């Protein structure tokens, strides 16, 4: 599987490495900040409305 390539011509292992890097360095820290703000009650009214409509 290391040699497999998708349409873009980039090896799958390289794509997975990039995806893991984005997840760990961008997505998870933003989620942690969101949870802190939610716990402290510092979410905007717009976010609160969206949370209620998705629940």
VMD Tcl script that builds the backbone (N, CA, C; Angstrom):
set m [mol new atoms 165]
animate dup $m
set s [atomselect $m all]
$s set {name element resname resid chain x y z} {
  {N N UNK 1 A 0.819 -1.194 0.000}
  {CA C UNK 1 A 0.000 0.000 0.000}
  {C C UNK 1 A 0.861 1.255 0.000}
  {N N UNK 2 A 2.092 1.159 0.420}
  {CA C UNK 2 A 2.959 2.320 0.467}
  {C C UNK 2 A 3.220 2.889 -0.923}
  {N N UNK 3 A 3.190 2.049 -1.929}
  {CA C UNK 3 A 3.480 2.504 -3.284}
  {C C UNK 3 A 2.220 2.941 -4.029}
  {N N UNK 4 A 1.047 2.670 -3.455}
  {CA C UNK 4 A -0.203 3.031 -4.126}
  {C C UNK 4 A -0.322 4.538 -4.246}
  {N N UNK 5 A -0.908 4.968 -5.355}
  {CA C UNK 5 A -1.123 6.391 -5.579}
  {C C UNK 5 A -2.571 6.618 -5.969}
  {N N UNK 6 A -3.096 7.758 -5.565}
  {CA C UNK 6 A -4.432 8.131 -5.977}
  {C C UNK 6 A -4.328 8.958 -7.251}
  {N N UNK 7 A -5.423 9.504 -7.704}
  {CA C UNK 7 A -5.471 10.266 -8.953}
  {C C UNK 7 A -4.461 11.409 -8.944}
  {N N UNK 8 A -4.227 12.011 -7.796}
  {CA C UNK 8 A -3.335 13.165 -7.719}
  {C C UNK 8 A -1.880 12.801 -7.956}
  {N N UNK 9 A -1.528 11.537 -7.866}
  {CA C UNK 9 A -0.148 11.122 -8.067}
  {C C UNK 9 A 0.674 11.157 -6.797}
  {N N UNK 10 A 0.040 11.478 -5.681}
  {CA C UNK 10 A 0.739 11.526 -4.398}
  {C C UNK 10 A 0.537 10.182 -3.698}
  {N N UNK 11 A 1.595 9.660 -3.134}
  {CA C UNK 11 A 1.491 8.365 -2.463}
  {C C UNK 11 A 0.520 8.443 -1.290}
  {N N UNK 12 A -0.187 7.358 -1.068}
  {CA C UNK 12 A -1.206 7.304 -0.016}
  {C C UNK 12 A -0.580 7.555 1.353}
  {N N UNK 13 A 0.601 6.999 1.593}
  {CA C UNK 13 A 1.231 7.207 2.904}
  {C C UNK 13 A 1.545 8.677 3.138}
  {N N UNK 14 A 1.935 9.386 2.075}
  {CA C UNK 14 A 2.224 10.814 2.210}
  {C C UNK 14 A 0.926 11.583 2.488}
  {N N UNK 15 A -0.161 11.214 1.810}
  {CA C UNK 15 A -1.452 11.865 2.052}
  {C C UNK 15 A -1.931 11.613 3.476}
  {N N UNK 16 A -1.779 10.389 3.945}
  {CA C UNK 16 A -2.212 10.067 5.309}
  {C C UNK 16 A -1.367 10.818 6.325}
  {N N UNK 17 A -0.098 10.967 6.062}
  {CA C UNK 17 A 0.781 11.711 6.953}
  {C C UNK 17 A 0.356 13.173 7.033}
  {N N UNK 18 A 0.048 13.757 5.890}
  {CA C UNK 18 A -0.422 15.148 5.864}
  {C C UNK 18 A -1.744 15.296 6.603}
  {N N UNK 19 A -2.649 14.349 6.379}
  {CA C UNK 19 A -3.960 14.396 7.037}
  {C C UNK 19 A -3.807 14.289 8.553}
  {N N UNK 20 A -2.948 13.391 9.004}
  {CA C UNK 20 A -2.712 13.221 10.445}
  {C C UNK 20 A -2.115 14.499 11.040}
  {N N UNK 21 A -1.205 15.123 10.294}
  {CA C UNK 21 A -0.579 16.360 10.741}
  {C C UNK 21 A -1.620 17.475 10.889}
  {N N UNK 22 A -2.495 17.614 9.899}
  {CA C UNK 22 A -3.559 18.624 9.965}
  {C C UNK 22 A -4.485 18.342 11.141}
  {N N UNK 23 A -4.851 17.085 11.329}
  {CA C UNK 23 A -5.731 16.714 12.436}
  {C C UNK 23 A -5.119 17.092 13.784}
  {N N UNK 24 A -3.864 16.745 13.978}
  {CA C UNK 24 A -3.219 16.984 15.267}
  {C C UNK 24 A -2.859 18.438 15.512}
  {N N UNK 25 A -2.570 19.194 14.457}
  {CA C UNK 25 A -2.087 20.562 14.645}
  {C C UNK 25 A -3.140 21.633 14.438}
  {N N UNK 26 A -4.256 21.298 13.795}
  {CA C UNK 26 A -5.267 22.313 13.544}
  {C C UNK 26 A -6.633 21.934 14.101}
  {N N UNK 27 A -7.108 20.772 13.762}
  {CA C UNK 27 A -8.480 20.390 14.116}
  {C C UNK 27 A -8.636 20.163 15.613}
  {N N UNK 28 A -7.788 19.327 16.192}
  {CA C UNK 28 A -7.930 18.999 17.619}
  {C C UNK 28 A -7.706 20.206 18.534}
  {N N UNK 29 A -6.700 21.051 18.288}
  {CA C UNK 29 A -6.570 22.239 19.151}
  {C C UNK 29 A -7.792 23.158 19.076}
  {N N UNK 30 A -8.381 23.324 17.893}
  {CA C UNK 30 A -9.573 24.163 17.772}
  {C C UNK 30 A -10.747 23.545 18.527}
  {N N UNK 31 A -10.852 22.232 18.478}
  {CA C UNK 31 A -11.926 21.548 19.204}
  {C C UNK 31 A -11.750 21.731 20.706}
  {N N UNK 32 A -10.513 21.638 21.184}
  {CA C UNK 32 A -10.257 21.834 22.619}
  {C C UNK 32 A -10.625 23.247 23.040}
  {N N UNK 33 A -10.269 24.249 22.241}
  {CA C UNK 33 A -10.631 25.632 22.561}
  {C C UNK 33 A -12.143 25.813 22.557}
  {N N UNK 34 A -12.820 25.183 21.594}
  {CA C UNK 34 A -14.276 25.261 21.533}
  {C C UNK 34 A -14.902 24.682 22.796}
  {N N UNK 35 A -14.408 23.527 23.233}
  {CA C UNK 35 A -14.961 22.889 24.430}
  {C C UNK 35 A -14.728 23.755 25.668}
  {N N UNK 36 A -13.571 24.396 25.763}
  {CA C UNK 36 A -13.287 25.295 26.895}
  {C C UNK 36 A -14.254 26.465 26.878}
  {N N UNK 37 A -14.429 27.083 25.706}
  {CA C UNK 37 A -15.350 28.213 25.599}
  {C C UNK 37 A -16.780 27.789 25.906}
  {N N UNK 38 A -17.168 26.600 25.467}
  {CA C UNK 38 A -18.520 26.092 25.724}
  {C C UNK 38 A -18.724 25.880 27.224}
  {N N UNK 39 A -17.727 25.302 27.874}
  {CA C UNK 39 A -17.811 25.035 29.315}
  {C C UNK 39 A -17.902 26.333 30.115}
  {N N UNK 40 A -17.177 27.355 29.657}
  {CA C UNK 40 A -17.171 28.639 30.369}
  {C C UNK 40 A -18.347 29.535 29.970}
  {N N UNK 41 A -19.136 29.103 29.001}
  {CA C UNK 41 A -20.297 29.886 28.572}
  {C C UNK 41 A -19.930 31.093 27.732}
  {N N UNK 42 A -18.845 30.999 26.986}
  {CA C UNK 42 A -18.391 32.139 26.186}
  {C C UNK 42 A -18.622 31.945 24.691}
  {N N UNK 43 A -19.627 31.134 24.325}
  {CA C UNK 43 A -19.937 30.954 22.913}
  {C C UNK 43 A -20.854 32.076 22.442}
  {N N UNK 44 A -20.717 32.422 21.174}
  {CA C UNK 44 A -21.554 33.476 20.612}
  {C C UNK 44 A -22.997 32.990 20.498}
  {N N UNK 45 A -23.944 33.915 20.481}
  {CA C UNK 45 A -25.355 33.520 20.318}
  {C C UNK 45 A -25.575 32.723 19.026}
  {N N UNK 46 A -24.834 33.070 17.978}
  {CA C UNK 46 A -24.964 32.352 16.704}
  {C C UNK 46 A -24.565 30.882 16.869}
  {N N UNK 47 A -23.456 30.631 17.550}
  {CA C UNK 47 A -23.021 29.252 17.781}
  {C C UNK 47 A -24.009 28.502 18.662}
  {N N UNK 48 A -24.524 29.158 19.675}
  {CA C UNK 48 A -25.505 28.514 20.555}
  {C C UNK 48 A -26.752 28.107 19.784}
  {N N UNK 49 A -27.222 28.982 18.881}
  {CA C UNK 49 A -28.391 28.650 18.061}
  {C C UNK 49 A -28.111 27.465 17.157}
  {N N UNK 50 A -26.926 27.430 16.566}
  {CA C UNK 50 A -26.583 26.310 15.681}
  {C C UNK 50 A -26.475 24.999 16.470}
  {N N UNK 51 A -25.928 25.068 17.667}
  {CA C UNK 51 A -25.852 23.865 18.500}
  {C C UNK 51 A -27.244 23.355 18.845}
  {N N UNK 52 A -28.146 24.267 19.171}
  {CA C UNK 52 A -29.512 23.867 19.519}
  {C C UNK 52 A -30.235 23.274 18.317}
  {N N UNK 53 A -30.017 23.834 17.130}
  {CA C UNK 53 A -30.713 23.337 15.942}
  {C C UNK 53 A -30.161 21.981 15.502}
  {N N UNK 54 A -28.896 21.698 15.802}
  {CA C UNK 54 A -28.291 20.402 15.427}
  {C C UNK 54 A -28.587 19.312 16.440}
  {N N UNK 55 A -29.028 19.681 17.609}
  {CA C UNK 55 A -29.237 18.680 18.671}
  {C C UNK 55 A -30.469 17.863 18.452}
}
mol reanalyze $m
mol bondsrecalc $m
mol representation Tube
mol addrep $m
